[in-house]
């Protein structure tokens, strides 16, 4: 199992975000992490621009988006941006995309969110042709009528992951993509729901075994601080639980909140949780560092301790 770390713009002064992200990805590469996963926060920094900036400063680490909402741009525009970012990273981009949620697409962007699975399938048909350029992109389906020349192509294999939570989306991901990127999926949800469905779909489509990327919060802390870590996870990461898509995924497992997914405790507790996810069928962990503390200095120190332990444990689960 690969172990990667989420790197995002976080909150704060826009002028300092790039520097913070570069510092974080330089640490991740030097620490031997497999992937840096860059979330696309609806109100913040563009994930593919962040990937391009990180690629210019790193040499080895895979750089993935988790995930770019599909409805915000035409598939040819996303393909053009993706291929440009892949060239900027010397072929190290992993593109994570997804149909997002009603409260982003409909309520924030003012776009339709009637049939997200069908839209995703049609979108991927155009996107995959465009990503295998250069050449004409000629695709007609229920959503798109595309006849577009494209003179840019991939410089290396370009994996595409789809945020797939339900049965239909998992089938689409297995048939048309290289894997899935998950959030709020615990070990039982992966083992009983995600892995069997996406793997079967990939096999039936004649595709290689899919990668399954699971995002989880992680906090190195004393056993007496585990409840505090889980409470903090629920406080700062719990807004996703209002989405019906995530609620249905939670129903597939034992977790009832993001705090339940948090790998919190000492090194042994975190390692045990990592191994449980690997046994469930997860091929990639995407770690969301979850520091705890009463002030900024304590939070910074907690983050540093947690990430150093994660880097050490990553070698034990590969």
Order of alpha helices (4+ residues) and beta strands (2+ residues): beta-alpha-beta-alpha-beta-beta-alpha-beta-alpha-alpha-beta-beta-beta-alpha-beta-alpha-beta-alpha-alpha-alpha-beta-alpha-beta-alpha
